[in-house]
Amino acid sequence: MSRRKAPPDETSMSRMVTQMKITLALAAVLLASTAASAQTLYQVAPGVANGVLNIRRGPSADYSLLGGIPPGALVNVYRCVPPQDNYSKADWCEVEYQGARGWASTTGMAHAVRPTTPLAYPYAPPTAYIPPAPTYAQRTPTQLPTYSYAPPPAPAYEVADWVCSPSITITKEDSNPVRLIKIHAEGTRKSLLRIRVSQVLLDGTEFQRTSQYANDFKVFSDSEHNKYGWTGTYVKDPNVFMRAEFSGVVYTEIQYKFGVMQFSVSTPCVKEG
């Protein structure tokens, strides 16, 4: 009668797993050393096309460039495969040159005898990069237009005298009527400074209107209607108000009482001088 073996305990299982890991690690080292010893030494042909053997990312001219190998250089070749395109005429090999690893066409390489001493690759220190000095386009300054400002002419200041000749009518009530009206004005039509109006009676007596209408006597300018004049309240009767307007040709006096117009008299005038 045969006896069954007892299943391995946890300690035995742990030892088995550890031995398997060690075996796999040794196999990986062995494969790596075998692959390293499988490298083949090639030399770039002196008459390689375009003066350099291109290294690409894959075994085809469709892959992008990684760099170039000069003619006569020695490279390590790991493996070769048929071309992956329809126009390459030779195999592509995985190569290594100066630390760069990629794929190169065998049309530019030939077998070489491996030297007994390690390959010595010439080292050229990188040159310092000096950026070019920036260039700036010379701009011609824009000539700004010049403007000349001519202030508006000041209004003509006027000092003038006029003589107005009203019609003379002698009545019983007024046997000494006004024969002449004299006007003296200073300023402009827009800004009258002063005006003086005097009346000359038939007997030669002359008096100023301000003596009759001195109360609240004011001068005014009315440039919109091209005239100026004066206003005032009658001294003897504050209910009587006079407004005189002068256009430079005609002098008009308008009298009001209690706001109602009493009369309006217009007289032609001539400028003196």
Secondary structure as UniProt FT lines:
FT   HELIX           10..37
FT   STRAND          40..44
FT   TURN            46..47
FT   HELIX           49..51
FT   STRAND          53..56
FT   TURN            61..62
FT   STRAND          65..69
FT   TURN            71..72
FT   STRAND          74..81
FT   STRAND          92..97
FT   TURN            98..99
FT   STRAND          100..105
FT   HELIX           106..108
FT   STRAND          109..111
FT   STRAND          158..164
FT   STRAND          178..187
FT   STRAND          192..201
FT   TURN            202..203
FT   STRAND          206..208
FT   HELIX           209..211
FT   STRAND          215..222
FT   TURN            223..226
FT   STRAND          227..233
FT   TURN            238..239
FT   STRAND          240..246
FT   STRAND          250..257
FT   TURN            258..259
FT   STRAND          260..271
//
